[in-house]
Amino acid sequence: MNIRSHTVTKIETQAKSDTIQGGQIGVEGDGKEKSTADQQAALNAKVAAENKKLEEENKKIAEQNNKMNEENCTRAKINKNNVETAGRVNDREKLSASYQQDIDRYCK
């Protein structure tokens, strides 16, 4: 029963007379159903398309990560250079070592 329209749709429950299940004798399916191989091929194609999409997304993310690493490398080199060339810097060795660690991490 449809609650909005208050109508009832009847469902046919009688099977065809050829078999108990309502199909035709000696025929698998009603011609509209796909074989198992066709279903598997369609599923494989769908999975392949999804995998291709994910690979493209992963490639874009990897490119973004590489770009960020390059930027971080450049910044670390500039920071280390500024620390080494600046006149007054407290804890020069500590800062220089810290920036060298950043260079080692991002500049590969």
Beta strands, then each sheet from edge to edge (+ up, - down):
end
